[in-house]
Amino acid sequence: MSDQPTGVFVRLPLSEEQKASVYDLTSKGGATDAILAIGTPVTGGGLTRTGTIAWFEKDREPSLASYCPGLFKAGDSVPVTSLPIAQAHIAALESEVVRLRGVIVEAVDALTRVTEERSTQYQAKNGRWVSIQADDGERCDIIHSDITTDCEAAILSAHKALKGGAA
């Protein structure tokens, strides 16, 4: 099998960003590029065939010829599906992985900013550098409100992703 895409799985509904991307690319004449930009290419190149169903004219019913008899033992009853159906299911799962990876990257980026841009002290109006301590005596770090906003957005995206919604 080829590694060239034979189809594209597109998760619905489309986000506004995806719609804009499709409009932009199709208006430039790149329909294929537009679809690839918002979807997950399906190649099917990673699937190994374990058998073929053949129905010859002289046979009363189709038969399964196994290419990998070592995968089965006498008495096994193995469900069979078509390659296009299997590819569609794999593409759906790959799309979900891509979506969840995006949520994880967003969260990691926000948390990285917390550790890289935090401060242990601030400069007071009198010019002195001051730190903050909690009631238990532990030092409190100070982070910019933009970082807090990014962390809150990452938390919201993670909650949506865990509920199966579009992030």
DSSP file with accessible surface (Angstrom, degrees, kcal/mol):
  #  RESIDUE AA STRUCTURE BP1 BP2  ACC     N-H-->O    O-->H-N    N-H-->O    O-->H-N    TCO  KAPPA ALPHA  PHI   PSI    X-CA   Y-CA   Z-CA
    1    1 A M              0   0  121      0, 0.0     2,-0.2     0, 0.0    43,-0.1   0.000 360.0 360.0 360.0 155.9    0.0    0.0    0.0
    2    2 A S        -     0   0   68     41,-0.2    43,-0.2     2,-0.1     4,-0.1  -0.487 360.0-138.6 -91.0 155.1    1.0    3.6   -0.6
    3    3 A D  S    S+     0   0  131     -2,-0.2    -1,-0.1    41,-0.1    41,-0.1   0.386  73.6 110.7 -89.1   2.4    1.7    6.2    2.0
    4    4 A Q  S    S-     0   0  137     39,-0.1    -2,-0.1     1,-0.1    41,-0.1  -0.584  82.4-102.0 -74.8 137.0   -0.2    8.7   -0.3
    5    5 A P        -     0   0   59      0, 0.0    38,-0.3     0, 0.0     3,-0.1  -0.338  33.4-176.8 -61.7 136.9   -3.5    9.8    1.2
    6    6 A T  S    S-     0   0  103     36,-3.4     2,-0.3     1,-0.3    37,-0.2   0.396  71.6  -7.3-108.6  -4.6   -6.5    8.1   -0.3
    7    7 A G  E     -A   42   0A  29     35,-1.0    35,-3.0     2,-0.0     2,-0.4  -0.965  64.6-122.2-172.4 176.5   -9.0   10.1    1.8
    8    8 A V  E     -A   41   0A  46     -2,-0.3     2,-0.5    33,-0.3    28,-0.1  -0.997  12.4-144.4-139.6 131.4   -9.2   12.7    4.7
    9    9 A F  E     -A   40   0A  61     31,-2.8    31,-2.8    -2,-0.4     2,-0.5  -0.862  19.3-168.7 -94.7 125.5  -11.1   12.4    7.9
   10   10 A V        -     0   0   42     -2,-0.5     2,-0.3    29,-0.2    29,-0.1  -0.971  15.0-138.4-119.1 120.6  -12.6   15.7    9.0
   11   11 A R        -     0   0   77     -2,-0.5    -2,-0.0    27,-0.4    81,-0.0  -0.605  35.4-108.7 -77.3 133.6  -14.0   16.1   12.5
   12   12 A L  S    S+     0   0  129     -2,-0.3     2,-0.1     2,-0.1     3,-0.0  -0.809  87.4  47.2-109.7 153.2  -17.3   18.0   12.7
   13   13 A P  S    S-     0   0  105      0, 0.0     2,-0.2     0, 0.0    -2,-0.1   0.587  82.3-134.1 -78.0 157.6  -18.4   20.6   13.6
   14   14 A L        -     0   0   47     -2,-0.1     2,-0.1     1,-0.1    -2,-0.1  -0.525  15.8-124.9 -76.4 143.2  -15.7   22.9   12.0
   15   15 A S     >  -     0   0   57     -2,-0.2     4,-2.5     1,-0.1     5,-0.2  -0.366  27.4-107.3 -77.5 165.8  -14.3   25.6   14.2
   16   16 A E  H  > S+     0   0  140      1,-0.2     4,-2.4     2,-0.2     5,-0.2   0.888 122.8  54.5 -60.8 -37.3  -14.3   29.2   12.9
   17   17 A E  H  > S+     0   0  165      2,-0.2     4,-2.2     1,-0.2    -1,-0.2   0.917 108.8  47.7 -63.6 -41.6  -10.6   29.0   12.3
   18   18 A Q  H  > S+     0   0   51      2,-0.2     4,-2.6     1,-0.2    -2,-0.2   0.915 110.8  51.3 -65.7 -42.4  -11.1   25.8   10.2
   19   19 A K  H  X S+     0   0  100     -4,-2.5     4,-2.6     1,-0.2    -2,-0.2   0.921 110.9  48.4 -60.2 -43.7  -13.9   27.5    8.2
   20   20 A A  H  X S+     0   0   60     -4,-2.4     4,-2.8     1,-0.2    -1,-0.2   0.903 110.9  51.0 -63.5 -40.6  -11.7   30.5    7.5
   21   21 A S  H  X S+     0   0   39     -4,-2.2     4,-2.7     2,-0.2     5,-0.3   0.924 111.3  47.4 -63.0 -44.8   -8.8   28.2    6.4
   22   22 A V  H  X S+     0   0   39     -4,-2.6     4,-2.8     2,-0.2     5,-0.3   0.939 113.7  47.7 -62.1 -46.4  -11.0   26.3    4.0
   23   23 A Y  H  X S+     0   0  171     -4,-2.6     4,-2.2    -5,-0.2    -2,-0.2   0.942 113.7  47.6 -60.4 -46.4  -12.4   29.5    2.5
   24   24 A D  H  X S+     0   0   72     -4,-2.8     4,-0.7     1,-0.2    -2,-0.2   0.937 116.7  41.6 -61.4 -48.7   -9.0   31.0    2.1
   25   25 A L  H  <>S+     0   0   46     -4,-2.7     5,-2.6     1,-0.2     3,-0.4   0.879 115.4  48.9 -72.1 -36.2   -7.4   28.0    0.5
   26   26 A T  H ><5S+     0   0   62     -4,-2.8     3,-1.8    -5,-0.3     5,-0.2   0.863 105.5  57.9 -72.9 -30.8  -10.4   27.1   -1.8
   27   27 A S  H 3<5S+     0   0   76     -4,-2.2    -1,-0.2    -5,-0.3    -2,-0.2   0.754 105.4  51.9 -68.9 -19.2  -10.6   30.7   -3.0
   28   28 A K  T 3<5S-     0   0  148     -4,-0.7    -1,-0.3    -3,-0.4    -2,-0.2   0.290 126.8-103.2 -94.7   5.9   -7.0   30.3   -4.1
   29   29 A G  T < 5S+     0   0   68     -3,-1.8     2,-0.7     1,-0.1     3,-0.2   0.578  86.4 122.1  88.5  10.9   -7.9   27.1   -6.0
   30   30 A G     >< +     0   0   16     -5,-2.6     4,-2.6     1,-0.2     5,-0.2  -0.492  18.1 152.2-108.1  64.9   -6.5   24.6   -3.5
   31   31 A A  H  > S+     0   0   55     -2,-0.7     4,-2.3     1,-0.2     5,-0.2   0.917  78.1  48.3 -59.4 -44.1   -9.5   22.5   -2.6
   32   32 A T  H  > S+     0   0   99     -3,-0.2     4,-2.6     1,-0.2    -1,-0.2   0.936 112.3  48.8 -62.8 -44.4   -7.3   19.5   -1.8
   33   33 A D  H  > S+     0   0   99      1,-0.2     4,-2.0     2,-0.2    -1,-0.2   0.890 109.8  53.6 -61.1 -38.1   -5.0   21.6    0.3
   34   34 A A  H  X S+     0   0    1     -4,-2.6     4,-1.0     2,-0.2    -2,-0.2   0.927 110.7  44.8 -63.8 -44.0   -8.0   23.1    2.1
   35   35 A I  H >X S+     0   0   85     -4,-2.3     4,-1.1     1,-0.2     3,-0.6   0.924 113.6  49.7 -68.4 -41.4   -9.3   19.6    3.1
   36   36 A L  H 3< S+     0   0   60     -4,-2.6    -1,-0.2     1,-0.2    -2,-0.2   0.842 104.9  60.3 -65.0 -31.0   -5.9   18.4    4.1
   37   37 A A  H 3< S+     0   0   60     -4,-2.0    -1,-0.2     1,-0.2    -2,-0.2   0.807 115.2  32.1 -68.2 -27.5   -5.4   21.5    6.3
   38   38 A I  H << S+     0   0   24     -4,-1.0   -27,-0.4    -3,-0.6    -1,-0.2   0.488 118.0  52.6-108.8  -3.9   -8.5   20.7    8.4
   39   39 A G  S  < S-     0   0   17     -4,-1.1   -29,-0.2    -3,-0.2   -31,-0.0  -0.627  79.6-102.9-125.8-177.2   -8.5   16.9    8.4
   40   40 A T  E     -A    9   0A  18    -31,-2.8   -31,-2.8    -2,-0.2    55,-0.1  -0.944  39.8-124.0-109.4 118.4   -6.4   13.8    9.1
   41   41 A P  E     -A    8   0A  55      0, 0.0     2,-0.5     0, 0.0   -33,-0.3  -0.320  18.3-146.1 -62.4 142.0   -5.1   12.1    5.9
   42   42 A V  E     +A    7   0A  18    -35,-3.0   -36,-3.4     1,-0.1   -35,-1.0  -0.960  32.6 154.8-110.9 120.3   -6.0    8.4    5.6
   43   43 A T        -     0   0   45     -2,-0.5   -41,-0.2   -38,-0.3    -1,-0.1   0.695  32.9-152.4-112.4 -34.3   -3.4    6.2    3.9
   44   44 A G    >   +     0   0   11     43,-0.1     3,-1.5   -41,-0.1   -41,-0.1   0.521  55.8 128.4  72.5   2.2   -4.1    2.8    5.2
   45   45 A G  T 3   +     0   0   29      1,-0.3   -42,-0.1   -43,-0.2    -1,-0.1   0.717  62.6  60.4 -65.1 -18.8   -0.5    2.0    4.7
   46   46 A G  T 3  S+     0   0   74      2,-0.1     2,-0.5   -43,-0.0    -1,-0.3   0.478  82.2  98.8 -90.0  -0.2    0.0    0.7    8.2
   47   47 A L    <   -     0   0   51     -3,-1.5     2,-0.5    36,-0.0    36,-0.0  -0.749  60.2-151.5 -93.1 131.1   -2.6   -2.1    8.0
   48   48 A T        -     0   0  119     -2,-0.5     2,-0.3     2,-0.0    -2,-0.1  -0.848  18.0-126.9 -98.7 129.7   -1.4   -5.6    7.3
   49   49 A R        -     0   0  144     -2,-0.5     3,-0.1     1,-0.1    17,-0.0  -0.586  22.9-176.3 -75.0 134.3   -3.8   -7.9    5.5
   50   50 A T        -     0   0   59     -2,-0.3    17,-2.3     1,-0.3    18,-1.2   0.485  64.4 -20.6-106.0  -8.6   -4.4  -11.2    7.3
   51   51 A G  E     -B   66   0B  19     15,-0.3     2,-0.4    16,-0.2    -1,-0.3  -0.985  55.1-119.7-179.4 176.7   -6.6  -12.7    4.7
   52   52 A T  E     -B   65   0B  48     13,-2.2    13,-3.1    -2,-0.3     2,-0.6  -0.995  18.1-134.7-137.3 139.9   -8.8  -12.3    1.7
   53   53 A I  E     -B   64   0B  99     -2,-0.4     2,-0.4    11,-0.2    11,-0.2  -0.866  30.8-175.6 -93.2 124.7  -12.5  -13.3    1.2
   54   54 A A  E     -B   63   0B  23      9,-3.0     9,-3.1    -2,-0.6     2,-0.5  -0.960  17.0-170.7-124.4 140.6  -12.9  -15.0   -2.1
   55   55 A W        -     0   0  168     -2,-0.4     2,-0.2     7,-0.2    -2,-0.0  -0.892  12.9-166.9-132.4 101.0  -16.1  -16.2   -3.8
   56   56 A F    >   -     0   0  121     -2,-0.5     3,-1.5     5,-0.3     5,-0.0  -0.570  32.0-113.3 -87.6 153.5  -15.4  -18.3   -6.9
   57   57 A E  T 3  S+     0   0  204      1,-0.3    -1,-0.1    -2,-0.2     0, 0.0   0.836 115.4  50.7 -56.5 -36.7  -18.2  -19.1   -9.3
   58   58 A K  T 3  S+     0   0  184      2,-0.0    -1,-0.3     3,-0.0     2,-0.2   0.668  94.2  92.3 -78.6 -14.4  -18.2  -22.8   -8.5
   59   59 A D    <   -     0   0   54     -3,-1.5     4,-0.0     1,-0.1    -4,-0.0  -0.535  69.6-143.4 -82.6 147.8  -18.4  -22.3   -4.8
   60   60 A R  S    S+     0   0  233     -2,-0.2    -1,-0.1     1,-0.2    -3,-0.0   0.769  85.1   4.2 -77.4 -27.0  -21.7  -22.1   -2.9
   61   61 A E  S    S-     0   0  135     -7,-0.1    -5,-0.3    -5,-0.0    -1,-0.2  -0.966  90.7 -81.9-151.7 164.0  -20.5  -19.4   -0.6
   62   62 A P        -     0   0   56      0, 0.0     2,-0.3     0, 0.0    -7,-0.2  -0.270  40.2-152.2 -68.8 158.9  -17.4  -17.2   -0.1
   63   63 A S  E     -B   54   0B  59     -9,-3.1    -9,-3.0    -4,-0.0     2,-0.6  -0.940  11.4-126.4-131.2 154.7  -14.4  -18.5    1.8
   64   64 A L  E     -B   53   0B  91     -2,-0.3     2,-0.6   -11,-0.2   -11,-0.2  -0.883  16.7-161.7-103.4 122.6  -11.6  -16.8    3.8
   65   65 A A  E     -B   52   0B  49    -13,-3.1   -13,-2.2    -2,-0.6     2,-0.4  -0.926  14.7-145.7-103.0 120.0   -8.1  -17.5    2.8
   66   66 A S  E     -B   51   0B  46     -2,-0.6   -15,-0.3   -15,-0.2   -16,-0.1  -0.730  18.6-171.9 -91.1 131.7   -5.7  -16.6    5.6
   67   67 A Y  S    S+     0   0  135    -17,-2.3   -16,-0.2    -2,-0.4    -1,-0.1   0.572  89.5  43.3 -88.5 -15.8   -2.2  -15.1    4.9
   68   68 A C    >   +     0   0   40    -18,-1.2     3,-2.4     1,-0.1     4,-0.3  -0.582  62.3 167.0-129.5  69.6   -1.2  -15.4    8.5
   69   69 A P  G >  S+     0   0   94      0, 0.0     3,-1.6     0, 0.0    -1,-0.1   0.786  72.6  72.0 -59.9 -21.7   -2.5  -18.8    9.8
   70   70 A G  G 3  S+     0   0   80      1,-0.3    -2,-0.0    -3,-0.1    -3,-0.0   0.684  88.1  63.2 -66.2 -16.8   -0.3  -18.3   12.9
   71   71 A L  G <  S+     0   0  110     -3,-2.4     2,-0.3   -21,-0.1    -1,-0.3   0.613 105.4  49.9 -80.1 -14.5   -2.7  -15.6   14.1
   72   72 A F    <   -     0   0   62     -3,-1.6     2,-0.3    -4,-0.3     3,-0.0  -0.872  64.9-156.6-124.5 158.1   -5.6  -18.1   14.4
   73   73 A K    >   -     0   0  154     -2,-0.3     3,-2.3     1,-0.0    -3,-0.0  -0.908  44.3 -74.1-129.1 160.9   -6.1  -21.5   15.9
   74   74 A A  T 3  S+     0   0  105     -2,-0.3     3,-0.1     1,-0.3    -1,-0.0  -0.221 119.6  24.8 -54.1 133.6   -8.6  -24.3   15.1
   75   75 A G  T 3  S+     0   0   84      1,-0.3    -1,-0.3    -3,-0.0     2,-0.1   0.322  86.7 140.9  93.6  -9.3  -12.1  -23.3   16.2
   76   76 A D    <   -     0   0   70     -3,-2.3     2,-0.5     1,-0.0    -1,-0.3  -0.392  38.1-158.5 -65.7 143.9  -11.5  -19.6   16.2
   77   77 A S        -     0   0  119     -3,-0.1    -1,-0.0    -2,-0.1    -3,-0.0  -0.963  15.9-172.3-122.1 108.1  -14.4  -17.4   15.0
   78   78 A V        -     0   0   66     -2,-0.5     2,-0.1    -6,-0.0    -6,-0.0  -0.907  20.4-130.3-111.2 121.1  -12.9  -14.1   13.9
   79   79 A P        -     0   0  123      0, 0.0     2,-0.4     0, 0.0    -2,-0.0  -0.406  25.7-152.9 -64.7 145.4  -15.0  -11.1   12.9
   80   80 A V        -     0   0   86     -2,-0.1     2,-0.3     0, 0.0     0, 0.0  -0.949  14.6-178.9-123.3 139.9  -14.0   -9.5    9.6
   81   81 A T        -     0   0   87     -2,-0.4     2,-0.1     2,-0.0     0, 0.0  -0.899  33.4 -96.8-129.4 165.7  -14.4   -5.9    8.4
   82   82 A S     >  -     0   0   53     -2,-0.3     4,-2.4     1,-0.1     5,-0.2  -0.456  29.6-118.3 -82.6 155.6  -13.5   -4.2    5.1
   83   83 A L  H  > S+     0   0   48      1,-0.2     4,-2.9     2,-0.2     5,-0.2   0.923 112.7  52.9 -59.6 -45.3  -10.3   -2.3    4.7
   84   84 A P  H  > S+     0   0   87      0, 0.0     4,-2.2     0, 0.0    -1,-0.2   0.905 110.1  48.6 -60.6 -37.4  -12.1    1.0    4.0
   85   85 A I  H  > S+     0   0   83      2,-0.2     4,-2.2     1,-0.2    -2,-0.2   0.939 112.5  48.0 -66.6 -43.9  -14.2    0.7    7.2
   86   86 A A  H  X S+     0   0   25     -4,-2.4     4,-2.5     1,-0.2    -1,-0.2   0.922 111.2  51.2 -61.6 -42.0  -11.0   -0.1    9.2
   87   87 A Q  H  X S+     0   0   28     -4,-2.9     4,-2.7     1,-0.2    -1,-0.2   0.901 108.3  51.9 -63.0 -39.3   -9.2    2.9    7.6
   88   88 A A  H  X S+     0   0   53     -4,-2.2     4,-2.2    -5,-0.2    -1,-0.2   0.918 110.9  47.4 -64.3 -41.2  -12.1    5.2    8.5
   89   89 A H  H  X S+     0   0  125     -4,-2.2     4,-2.1     2,-0.2    -2,-0.2   0.912 112.5  49.1 -66.7 -40.4  -12.1    4.0   12.1
   90   90 A I  H  X S+     0   0   61     -4,-2.5     4,-2.9     1,-0.2     5,-0.2   0.924 110.0  51.5 -64.4 -42.2   -8.3    4.5   12.3
   91   91 A A  H  X S+     0   0    1     -4,-2.7     4,-2.6     1,-0.2    -1,-0.2   0.902 108.2  52.1 -62.2 -39.8   -8.6    8.0   10.8
   92   92 A A  H  X S+     0   0   28     -4,-2.2     4,-1.9     1,-0.2    -1,-0.2   0.926 112.1  45.6 -62.4 -42.7  -11.2    8.9   13.4
   93   93 A L  H  X S+     0   0  119     -4,-2.1     4,-2.3     2,-0.2    -2,-0.2   0.901 111.8  51.3 -67.3 -40.5   -8.9    7.7   16.2
   94   94 A E  H  X S+     0   0   90     -4,-2.9     4,-2.4     1,-0.2    -2,-0.2   0.904 108.9  52.1 -62.4 -39.8   -5.9    9.5   14.7
   95   95 A S  H  X S+     0   0   12     -4,-2.6     4,-2.5    -5,-0.2    -1,-0.2   0.910 108.6  50.4 -62.5 -40.8   -7.9   12.7   14.5
   96   96 A E  H  X S+     0   0   49     -4,-1.9     4,-2.8     2,-0.2     5,-0.2   0.911 109.1  51.6 -63.9 -39.9   -8.8   12.4   18.2
   97   97 A V  H  X S+     0   0   87     -4,-2.3     4,-2.8     2,-0.2    -2,-0.2   0.932 110.1  48.9 -62.2 -44.3   -5.2   11.9   19.0
   98   98 A V  H  X S+     0   0   91     -4,-2.4     4,-2.1     2,-0.2    -2,-0.2   0.928 112.4  48.8 -61.8 -44.0   -4.3   15.1   17.1
   99   99 A R  H  X S+     0   0   34     -4,-2.5     4,-1.6     1,-0.2    -2,-0.2   0.948 114.5  44.1 -62.5 -46.9   -7.1   17.0   18.9
  100  100 A L  H  X S+     0   0   59     -4,-2.8     4,-2.4     1,-0.2    -1,-0.2   0.876 109.3  56.7 -68.9 -34.9   -6.0   15.8   22.3
  101  101 A R  H  X S+     0   0  166     -4,-2.8     4,-2.8    -5,-0.2    -1,-0.2   0.915 104.8  53.5 -60.9 -39.8   -2.3   16.4   21.6
  102  102 A G  H  X S+     0   0   41     -4,-2.1     4,-2.2     1,-0.2    -1,-0.2   0.901 108.4  49.1 -60.9 -40.5   -3.2   20.0   20.8
  103  103 A V  H  X S+     0   0    9     -4,-1.6     4,-2.2     2,-0.2    -1,-0.2   0.917 111.6  49.0 -65.3 -42.2   -4.9   20.4   24.2
  104  104 A I  H  X S+     0   0  107     -4,-2.4     4,-2.9     2,-0.2     5,-0.2   0.924 110.1  50.8 -64.3 -43.5   -1.9   18.9   25.9
  105  105 A V  H  X S+     0   0   70     -4,-2.8     4,-2.8     1,-0.2     5,-0.2   0.925 109.5  51.2 -60.8 -42.8    0.5   21.2   24.1
  106  106 A E  H  X S+     0   0   67     -4,-2.2     4,-2.1    -5,-0.2    -1,-0.2   0.930 112.7  45.9 -60.1 -43.7   -1.6   24.2   25.1
  107  107 A A  H  X S+     0   0   28     -4,-2.2     4,-2.7     2,-0.2     5,-0.2   0.924 112.8  49.1 -66.7 -43.4   -1.5   23.1   28.8
  108  108 A V  H  X S+     0   0   75     -4,-2.9     4,-2.6     1,-0.2    -2,-0.2   0.916 110.6  51.2 -63.5 -42.2    2.2   22.4   28.7
  109  109 A D  H  X S+     0   0   96     -4,-2.8     4,-1.9    -5,-0.2    -1,-0.2   0.927 112.0  46.6 -60.4 -44.8    2.9   25.8   27.1
  110  110 A A  H  X S+     0   0    5     -4,-2.1     4,-1.4    -5,-0.2    -2,-0.2   0.932 114.9  46.0 -64.7 -43.4    0.8   27.6   29.8
  111  111 A L  H  X S+     0   0  107     -4,-2.7     4,-1.9     1,-0.2    -1,-0.2   0.860 108.6  56.1 -69.9 -32.7    2.4   25.7   32.7
  112  112 A T  H  X S+     0   0   49     -4,-2.6     4,-2.6    -5,-0.2     5,-0.3   0.912 104.3  53.8 -64.0 -39.8    5.9   26.3   31.2
  113  113 A R  H  X S+     0   0   65     -4,-1.9     4,-2.6     1,-0.2    -1,-0.2   0.880 104.6  56.0 -61.6 -36.4    5.3   30.0   31.3
  114  114 A V  H  X S+     0   0   36     -4,-1.4     4,-0.8     1,-0.2    -1,-0.2   0.951 113.3  39.2 -59.9 -47.7    4.4   29.7   35.0
  115  115 A T  H  < S+     0   0   78     -4,-1.9    -2,-0.2     1,-0.2    -1,-0.2   0.842 121.8  42.4 -74.8 -31.5    7.7   28.1   35.8
  116  116 A E  H  < S+     0   0  142     -4,-2.6    -1,-0.2    -5,-0.2    -2,-0.2   0.791 122.1  35.4 -85.0 -29.4    9.8   30.3   33.5
  117  117 A E  H  < S+     0   0   98     -4,-2.6    27,-0.2    -5,-0.3    -2,-0.2   0.319  86.1 117.3-112.0   9.5    8.2   33.7   34.2
  118  118 A R     <  -     0   0  110     -4,-0.8     2,-0.4    -5,-0.1    25,-0.2  -0.366  48.3-151.3 -74.3 158.8    7.3   33.5   37.8
  119  119 A S  B     -C  142   0C  48     23,-2.6    23,-3.3     1,-0.1     3,-0.1  -0.958  16.1-154.3-129.4 147.5    8.9   35.9   40.3
  120  120 A T  S    S+     0   0   54     -2,-0.4    12,-0.5    21,-0.2     2,-0.3   0.529  81.5  19.4 -96.7  -6.4    9.7   35.5   43.9
  121  121 A Q  E     -D  131   0D  80     10,-0.2     2,-0.3    21,-0.1    10,-0.2  -0.963  62.4-148.5-154.1 166.5    9.5   39.2   44.7
  122  122 A Y  E     -D  130   0D 104      8,-2.8     8,-3.4    -2,-0.3     2,-0.7  -0.938  28.9-107.1-136.6 160.9    8.3   42.5   43.4
  123  123 A Q  E     -D  129   0D 112     -2,-0.3     6,-0.2     6,-0.2     5,-0.1  -0.807  35.9-144.8 -94.0 118.1    9.6   46.1   43.7
  124  124 A A    >   -     0   0   25      4,-3.0     3,-2.3    -2,-0.7    -1,-0.0  -0.245  30.4 -98.4 -74.2 168.6    7.5   48.2   46.0
  125  125 A K  T 3  S+     0   0  224      1,-0.3    -1,-0.1     2,-0.1    -2,-0.0   0.803 124.0  59.6 -60.1 -27.7    6.7   51.9   45.5
  126  126 A N  T 3  S-     0   0  112      2,-0.1    -1,-0.3     1,-0.1     3,-0.1   0.444 120.6-108.5 -82.0   1.4    9.5   52.7   47.9
  127  127 A G  S <  S+     0   0   36     -3,-2.3     2,-0.2     1,-0.3    -2,-0.1   0.312  77.5 128.5  93.6 -11.3   12.0   50.9   45.7
  128  128 A R        -     0   0  167     -5,-0.1    -4,-3.0     1,-0.1     2,-0.5  -0.526  61.6-121.1 -79.5 147.5   12.6   47.9   48.0
  129  129 A W  E     -D  123   0D 142     -6,-0.2     2,-0.4    -2,-0.2    -6,-0.2  -0.776  36.7-172.8 -88.3 127.8   12.3   44.4   46.7
  130  130 A V  E     -D  122   0D  43     -8,-3.4    -8,-2.8    -2,-0.5     2,-0.3  -0.932  12.3-157.2-126.1 143.3    9.6   42.5   48.7
  131  131 A S  E     -D  121   0D  63     -2,-0.4     2,-0.4   -10,-0.2   -10,-0.2  -0.765  16.9-126.7-113.4 166.5    8.5   38.9   48.7
  132  132 A I  E     -E  140   0E  75      8,-0.6     8,-2.8   -12,-0.5     2,-0.4  -0.919  19.3-164.4-115.4 137.9    5.2   37.4   49.8
  133  133 A Q  E     -E  139   0E 135     -2,-0.4     6,-0.2     6,-0.2     5,-0.1  -0.945  15.7-129.2-120.6 145.1    4.8   34.6   52.4
  134  134 A A    >   -     0   0   39      4,-3.0     3,-2.2    -2,-0.4     6,-0.0  -0.280  40.1 -92.9 -78.3 173.2    1.8   32.5   53.0
  135  135 A D  T 3  S+     0   0  178      1,-0.3    -1,-0.1     2,-0.1    -2,-0.0   0.804 127.6  55.5 -58.7 -28.5    0.4   32.0   56.5
  136  136 A D  T 3  S-     0   0  124      2,-0.1    -1,-0.3     1,-0.0     3,-0.1   0.408 121.3-106.7 -87.8   5.3    2.5   28.8   56.9
  137  137 A G  S <  S+     0   0   38     -3,-2.2     2,-0.2     1,-0.3    -2,-0.1   0.388  73.8 139.2  90.0  -6.4    5.7   30.8   56.1
  138  138 A E        -     0   0  130      1,-0.1    -4,-3.0    -5,-0.1    -1,-0.3  -0.475  59.5-106.8 -72.9 144.6    6.2   29.4   52.6
  139  139 A R  E     -E  133   0E 133     -6,-0.2     2,-0.4    -2,-0.2    -6,-0.2  -0.406  30.5-143.7 -66.8 141.0    7.3   31.7   49.9
  140  140 A C  E     -E  132   0E  44     -8,-2.8    -8,-0.6   -20,-0.2     2,-0.2  -0.919  10.2-136.7-107.6 134.0    4.6   32.6   47.3
  141  141 A D        -     0   0   62     -2,-0.4     2,-0.5   -10,-0.1   -21,-0.2  -0.583  11.8-138.4 -85.6 154.9    5.5   33.1   43.7
  142  142 A I  B     -C  119   0C  52    -23,-3.3   -23,-2.6    -2,-0.2     2,-0.3  -0.948  21.3-177.8-115.6 129.6    4.1   35.9   41.6
  143  143 A I        -     0   0   58     -2,-0.5   -25,-0.1   -25,-0.2   -29,-0.1  -0.948  31.5-103.3-126.4 152.6    2.9   35.4   38.1
  144  144 A H    >>  -     0   0  107     -2,-0.3     4,-1.6   -27,-0.2     3,-0.8  -0.356  29.4-119.6 -69.8 149.5    1.5   37.9   35.5
  145  145 A S  H 3> S+     0   0   76      1,-0.2     4,-2.6     2,-0.2     5,-0.2   0.804 112.2  63.5 -63.5 -27.4   -2.2   37.9   35.0
  146  146 A D  H 3> S+     0   0   91      2,-0.2     4,-2.2     1,-0.2    -1,-0.2   0.893 102.8  49.5 -61.9 -37.8   -1.7   37.0   31.3
  147  147 A I  H <> S+     0   0    0     -3,-0.8     4,-2.5     2,-0.2    -2,-0.2   0.919 109.5  50.8 -67.3 -42.1   -0.1   33.7   32.4
  148  148 A T  H  X S+     0   0   52     -4,-1.6     4,-2.7     1,-0.2    -2,-0.2   0.925 109.4  51.3 -60.4 -42.7   -3.1   33.0   34.7
  149  149 A T  H  X S+     0   0   77     -4,-2.6     4,-2.3     1,-0.2    -1,-0.2   0.915 109.7  49.8 -61.4 -42.8   -5.5   33.7   31.8
  150  150 A D  H  X S+     0   0   64     -4,-2.2     4,-2.3     2,-0.2    -1,-0.2   0.904 111.4  49.0 -62.6 -41.4   -3.5   31.2   29.6
  151  151 A C  H  X S+     0   0   23     -4,-2.5     4,-2.3     2,-0.2    -2,-0.2   0.915 110.4  50.4 -65.1 -41.4   -3.7   28.6   32.3
  152  152 A E  H  X S+     0   0  118     -4,-2.7     4,-2.3     2,-0.2    -2,-0.2   0.907 110.8  49.5 -63.7 -39.5   -7.4   29.1   32.8
  153  153 A A  H  X S+     0   0   42     -4,-2.3     4,-2.6     2,-0.2    -2,-0.2   0.902 110.4  50.7 -65.2 -39.5   -7.9   28.7   29.0
  154  154 A A  H  X S+     0   0    5     -4,-2.3     4,-2.4     2,-0.2    -2,-0.2   0.901 109.7  50.3 -65.7 -38.9   -5.9   25.5   29.0
  155  155 A I  H  X S+     0   0   97     -4,-2.3     4,-2.6     2,-0.2    -2,-0.2   0.936 111.0  48.9 -64.1 -44.4   -8.0   24.1   31.9
  156  156 A L  H  X S+     0   0   98     -4,-2.3     4,-2.4     1,-0.2    -2,-0.2   0.930 111.9  48.8 -61.5 -44.3  -11.2   24.9   30.0
  157  157 A S  H  X S+     0   0   18     -4,-2.6     4,-2.6     1,-0.2    -1,-0.2   0.901 110.8  50.8 -62.2 -40.9   -9.9   23.3   26.8
  158  158 A A  H  X S+     0   0   31     -4,-2.4     4,-2.6     2,-0.2    -2,-0.2   0.920 109.6  49.9 -64.7 -42.6   -8.8   20.2   28.8
  159  159 A H  H  X S+     0   0  105     -4,-2.6     4,-1.4     1,-0.2    -2,-0.2   0.932 112.5  47.3 -61.5 -43.9  -12.3   19.9   30.4
  160  160 A K  H  <>S+     0   0  102     -4,-2.4     5,-2.5     1,-0.2     4,-0.3   0.914 112.4  50.0 -62.7 -42.6  -14.0   20.2   27.0
  161  161 A A  H ><5S+     0   0    6     -4,-2.6     3,-1.3     1,-0.2    -2,-0.2   0.905 108.8  51.4 -64.4 -40.0  -11.6   17.6   25.5
  162  162 A L  H 3<5S+     0   0  146     -4,-2.6    -1,-0.2     1,-0.3    -2,-0.2   0.794 109.1  51.3 -69.2 -25.2  -12.2   15.2   28.4
  163  163 A K  T 3<5S-     0   0  179     -4,-1.4    -1,-0.3    -5,-0.2    -2,-0.2   0.443 121.3-110.4 -87.7  -2.2  -16.0   15.5   27.8
  164  164 A G  T < 5S+     0   0   47     -3,-1.3    -3,-0.2    -4,-0.3    -2,-0.1   0.515  73.5 134.3  88.4   6.0  -15.4   14.8   24.1
  165  165 A G      < -     0   0   31     -5,-2.5    -1,-0.3    -6,-0.2     2,-0.2  -0.346  67.9 -84.1 -84.5 166.8  -16.2   18.3   22.9
  166  166 A A              0   0   63     -2,-0.1    -1,-0.1     1,-0.1    -5,-0.1  -0.525 360.0 360.0 -68.5 132.5  -14.3   20.3   20.3
  167  167 A A              0   0   66     -2,-0.2   -10,-0.1    -7,-0.1    -1,-0.1  -0.420 360.0 360.0 -86.0 360.0  -11.4   22.1   22.1
